[in-house]
Amino acid sequence: MEDTHFFTAAKSERDLRHPEKAKNTPSVALLKPDWIRAKAPVSKEFQSTRELIRAHKLNTVCEEAACPNIGECWSQKHATVMILGSVCTRACAFCNIATGLPDKLDPHEPDNLANAAEKLGLKHMVITSVDRDDLDDGGADHFVQCIAKLRKKTPNTTIEILTPDFLRKEGALEKVARARPDVFNHNVETVPRLYPTIRPGARYFHSMNLLSKVKEIDPSIFTKSGLMVGLGETKEEVLQVMDDMRSADVDFITIGQYLQPTPKHAPIQRYVTPDEFKMYEQVARGKGFLMVSATPMTRSSYHAGDDFEKLRKARSERLAQKA
């Protein structure tokens, strides 16, 4: 009886998180293959990280998006902080972040973020956010404040941001880029053909243009973008996205398996094999990306700190080759 009650409460909570999906017909889940594995979040270090996040009243995309790597990352004191509240104004078909009326901005969030980074002793900090179409600048100034507070509090911490697209927010992108994060990440998420059903509130070529503009504003900033596979895209479409990214001078591409958060989210069309991911990695390196992460469990911020060091090294080696 208690198990039934728990399931009903959890189901109700999920429906409230995604009211726009309430009328969707639940899909039948595909059987997970052996290569889809995540570590359970049970370590003392995991608990310590969670307590610190709670104490500073921060949201994390690790929890809100139900990231399968949360156990591993939090055990290593790696967390991707999600600013601008926990409710998104978009309703992407793949995303587990709650949608609806957004939260009020927390004026203490930039300070809380910097204090948490200091206590965790972070060498590399990843900051992402919900979409805030309700704000005049899409939350750009809040990103700038967070970067400034981190630079002041922990000047040796490198900063990676994963931003929304700032669609129809004139001057927002420029404001954030001029704050000079070390890495500017913006995910295109999927191939352009699937945007109407998977990412209906966004525009593929706007996202590509955003990535290109960051490099125009400050060529020293590393740019990064990612996409999910298993949503019905073809190999040829993925390779075209790679070409589009290289045309935008993107340095780092991430490719990971889409995992369906609930039965009412976009269904998984197939599980991409490890051999296919290896092929994508090899092709992407051949196309000139400085860094490639292409595995079933890859996510935008997975191993971000280690990857940043590899990214810097790869740029130095390429510049040395051209000298």
C-alpha positions in Angstrom: 0.0 0.0 0.0 2.8 2.4 0.9 4.6 1.6 -2.5 1.4 2.4 -4.4 1.0 5.7 -2.5 4.6 6.7 -3.3 4.2 5.9 -7.0 1.0 8.0 -7.2 2.6 11.0 -5.5 5.7 10.8 -7.7 3.6 10.6 -10.8 1.5 13.6 -9.7 4.7 15.6 -9.1 6.0 14.8 -12.5 2.8 15.9 -14.2 2.9 19.2 -12.3 6.5 19.8 -13.4 5.4 19.4 -17.1 1.8 20.5 -17.4 2.2 20.9 -21.2 3.0 17.1 -21.4 0.0 16.0 -19.3 -2.1 15.0 -22.3 0.7 13.2 -24.1 0.2 9.5 -24.6 2.8 7.6 -22.6 5.3 5.8 -24.7 6.6 2.3 -24.1 10.2 2.4 -22.9 12.9 0.5 -24.9 15.0 -2.0 -22.9 18.2 -0.4 -21.8 21.3 -2.0 -23.3 24.2 -3.2 -21.2 26.3 -0.1 -22.0 23.9 2.3 -20.3 25.1 2.3 -16.7 25.2 5.0 -14.0 26.7 4.9 -10.5 24.3 5.1 -7.6 24.6 8.3 -5.5 25.6 6.8 -2.1 29.0 8.0 -1.2 29.8 10.3 1.7 31.3 12.8 -0.7 28.0 12.9 -2.6 26.1 13.6 0.6 28.6 16.4 1.5 28.2 18.1 -1.9 24.4 17.9 -1.6 24.4 19.4 1.9 26.6 22.3 0.7 24.3 22.9 -2.3 21.3 23.0 0.0 23.0 25.3 2.6 23.7 27.9 -0.1 20.2 27.6 -1.6 21.4 26.7 -5.0 19.7 24.8 -7.8 21.7 22.3 -9.9 20.9 21.0 -13.4 22.3 17.6 -12.1 19.1 17.2 -10.0 16.6 19.1 -12.0 17.4 17.4 -15.3 17.8 14.0 -13.6 21.4 13.6 -14.9 22.5 9.9 -14.8 26.1 11.0 -13.8 25.1 12.8 -10.6 26.5 10.0 -8.3 29.9 10.1 -10.0 30.2 13.9 -10.3 29.0 14.9 -6.9 31.3 12.3 -5.3 34.1 14.2 -6.9 32.7 17.6 -5.7 31.7 18.5 -9.3 28.3 20.1 -9.7 26.7 22.2 -12.4 24.8 25.1 -10.8 21.6 26.3 -12.4 20.9 30.0 -11.9 17.8 32.1 -12.6 15.5 29.8 -10.7 14.3 26.2 -11.2 11.3 26.8 -13.6 11.8 27.2 -17.3 9.7 29.3 -19.7 10.3 26.8 -22.6 8.8 23.4 -23.0 11.3 21.2 -24.8 10.2 17.7 -25.5 13.3 16.1 -24.1 13.9 18.1 -20.9 13.1 17.2 -17.3 13.4 20.7 -15.9 10.1 22.1 -14.6 8.1 24.4 -16.9 5.6 27.1 -15.9 5.6 30.5 -14.2 9.2 31.3 -13.4 10.7 32.1 -10.0 11.6 35.6 -8.9 15.3 36.2 -9.3 17.4 35.7 -6.1 19.6 38.8 -5.7 21.9 36.7 -3.3 22.4 34.0 -5.8 25.7 35.3 -7.3 27.2 35.6 -3.8 25.9 32.2 -2.8 27.4 30.7 -5.9 30.8 32.2 -5.2 30.8 31.1 -1.6 29.9 27.5 -2.6 32.7 27.4 -5.2 35.2 28.6 -2.5 34.0 26.0 0.0 34.1 23.2 -2.6 37.6 24.3 -3.6 36.6 24.2 -7.3 39.2 24.7 -9.9 36.5 24.8 -12.6 32.9 26.0 -12.2 30.1 25.3 -14.6 27.0 27.6 -14.5 23.9 27.0 -16.5 20.3 28.3 -16.3 16.7 27.8 -17.3 15.4 29.8 -20.2 13.9 33.1 -18.9 11.9 34.5 -21.9 10.0 36.6 -19.3 13.1 38.8 -18.6 14.1 41.7 -20.8 17.6 40.4 -21.2 16.9 36.7 -20.8 18.9 36.7 -17.6 22.1 37.9 -19.2 22.9 40.4 -16.4 22.5 37.7 -13.8 25.1 35.6 -15.6 27.5 38.6 -15.7 27.0 39.2 -11.9 27.8 35.5 -11.2 30.9 35.6 -13.3 32.1 38.8 -11.6 31.5 37.4 -8.1 33.4 34.2 -8.9 36.3 36.2 -10.3 36.5 38.2 -7.1 36.0 35.4 -4.6 37.9 32.6 -6.3 40.1 34.2 -8.9 41.9 30.9 -9.8 38.6 29.1 -10.7 38.0 28.8 -14.4 34.5 29.5 -15.4 32.3 27.6 -17.9 28.8 28.8 -18.7 26.1 26.9 -20.5 23.6 29.5 -21.6 20.1 29.6 -23.2 19.8 31.0 -26.7 18.8 34.6 -25.6 16.3 34.5 -28.5 14.9 38.0 -29.3 17.0 39.5 -26.5 19.0 42.2 -28.2 22.4 42.8 -26.7 22.1 39.9 -24.2 24.7 37.6 -25.8 27.2 40.4 -26.2 26.8 41.3 -22.5 27.6 37.8 -21.4 30.5 37.2 -23.8 32.2 40.5 -22.7 32.2 39.1 -19.1 34.8 36.7 -20.5 34.0 33.3 -19.2 36.7 30.8 -20.0 34.2 28.5 -21.9 31.0 29.6 -23.5 28.7 26.6 -24.1 25.4 26.6 -25.8 23.8 23.3 -26.9 22.1 22.9 -30.3 20.6 19.7 -28.7 19.5 18.0 -32.0 19.5 18.2 -35.8 17.5 21.0 -37.4 14.8 18.7 -38.9 13.8 17.6 -35.4 13.5 21.1 -33.9 9.7 21.5 -34.5 9.0 18.5 -32.3 12.0 18.3 -29.9 13.0 22.0 -29.4 10.0 24.0 -30.7 10.8 27.2 -28.8 14.2 27.5 -30.3 15.8 28.1 -33.8 18.7 26.0 -35.0 20.4 28.7 -37.0 20.0 31.3 -34.3 21.9 28.9 -32.0 24.7 28.5 -34.5 24.8 32.2 -35.0 25.1 32.7 -31.3 28.2 30.4 -31.1 29.7 32.2 -34.1 29.2 35.7 -32.5 31.0 34.7 -29.3 34.1 34.1 -31.3 33.7 37.4 -33.1 33.5 39.2 -29.8 36.4 37.4 -28.1 38.4 34.8 -30.1 40.1 33.7 -26.8 36.9 32.2 -25.3 36.6 28.5 -25.9 33.2 27.6 -27.4 31.4 24.4 -26.9 28.2 22.8 -28.1 26.5 19.5 -27.8 23.7 17.3 -29.2 21.8 14.2 -28.2 21.4 11.2 -30.4 18.7 8.5 -30.4 15.9 10.8 -31.2 15.5 9.7 -34.8 18.3 11.7 -36.4 20.4 10.2 -39.2 24.1 9.8 -39.3 24.3 12.2 -42.2 22.4 14.9 -40.2 24.8 14.5 -37.3 27.7 15.0 -39.6 26.1 18.1 -41.1 25.7 19.6 -37.6 29.4 19.0 -37.0 30.2 20.9 -40.2 27.8 23.8 -39.1 29.6 23.9 -35.7 33.0 24.0 -37.4 31.8 26.9 -39.6 30.9 28.7 -36.4 34.4 27.9 -35.1 33.2 25.8 -32.2 36.1 24.2 -30.3 34.5 21.4 -28.4 31.6 19.1 -29.3 29.8 16.7 -27.0 27.5 13.9 -28.2 25.5 11.7 -25.8 22.6 9.3 -25.7 19.2 10.8 -25.1 17.5 9.2 -22.1 13.8 9.7 -21.7 13.0 11.4 -18.3 9.3 10.2 -18.2 7.0 8.2 -20.4 5.4 11.5 -21.6 8.6 13.0 -22.8 9.9 12.5 -26.4 10.4 8.7 -26.8 13.8 7.2 -27.5 13.9 6.0 -31.1 17.0 3.8 -30.5 20.1 3.3 -28.4 23.2 4.3 -30.3 26.0 1.8 -29.9 29.4 2.5 -28.5 30.9 1.7 -31.9 28.8 4.4 -33.4 29.9 6.9 -30.8 33.5 6.0 -31.5 32.9 6.7 -35.2 31.4 10.1 -34.4 34.4 10.9 -32.2 36.8 10.0 -34.9 35.0 12.0 -37.6 34.7 15.0 -35.3 38.4 15.0 -34.6 39.0 14.8 -38.4 36.8 17.8 -38.9 39.1 19.9 -36.6 37.4 20.1 -33.2 40.0 20.7 -30.4 38.0 18.4 -28.1 35.4 15.7 -28.6 33.4 13.8 -26.0 31.2 11.2 -27.7 29.9 8.4 -25.5 26.5 7.1 -24.4 26.9 8.7 -21.0 28.4 12.0 -22.2 26.6 15.1 -21.0 27.5 18.8 -21.5 29.3 19.2 -18.1 30.5 15.6 -17.6 34.2 15.8 -16.7 34.2 19.5 -17.5 37.2 20.4 -15.4 39.5 17.7 -16.8 38.3 18.4 -20.3 39.0 22.1 -19.9 42.7 21.4 -19.2 42.8 19.1 -22.2 41.2 21.9 -24.3 43.8 24.4 -23.3 46.6 21.9 -24.1 45.1 21.1 -27.5 44.9 24.8 -28.4 48.5 25.4 -27.3 49.7 22.4 -29.4 47.8 23.6 -32.5 49.1 27.1 -32.2 52.7 25.6 -31.9 52.1 23.6 -35.0 51.1 26.8 -36.9 54.1 28.8 -35.6 
